[in-house]
């Protein structure tokens, strides 16, 4: 099973670049494609000063394009996206397929002084965890926005649903790569899952600092080892998912067996 990660900065209004990448994916027999956060829409700090009407038009234009390309190239496209409904603004992740479109709002939002998505977006607080979950070629996939990786409840729900491949679009910056690496390697090993982390590239300048999005998109196998990583430039990564490796990891470490004995999953 072939999956592709598009390591990009915010896409221009023209869809030519997106079309070229997705056509390449189709030509190489890829069926699932993942985009990083704030690639469909401009970066969060820029969104804060944009009129809602402009954000809505940006989103509408890309939803139309992604829906069209999913049909033309027979792809499942996973893309974080900003939605505006009833004058409220939501941070979500979308799944575009030839059959239609599905959106799920992000569970947890960054709430730091310099980067406060929690105060900007209208995502509702809930005790339940939601995420995109689908199967293709008998492999179980989940997709979550990057900040959700920090919360145990998210991973517990994925284990309960038998997820084998986790797709993680992110927008990481400020030299956080080592911390992300260790978190995701641990999650992959302990849950016997593949994790495909797709990080944004490019920069954002404000009055105080340079925000550099460092890329380093990679696949982590179910034994917690990083494979097939990219550097910091715009690039396409195509990886292979082997369900046998998931089964081998489960059989080797038997963590899920312990949970089943205790009726946790």
Secondary structure, DSSP 8 states (H G I E B T S, - for coil): -EEEEEE-SS--SS-HHHHHHHHHHHHTT--EEEE-TTSSS--HHHHTTS-HHHHHHHHHHHHHHHHHHHHHTT-EEEEEEEEEETTEEEEEEEEEETTEEEEEE-S---EETTEEHHHHS-----SS---EEEEETTEEEEEEEGGGGG-HHHHHHHHHTT--EEEEEE---TT-HHHHHHHHHHHHHHHT-EEEEEE-EEEEE-SS-EEEEE---EEE-TTS-EES---SSSEEEEEE--HHHHHHHHHHH-HHHHHHHTT--
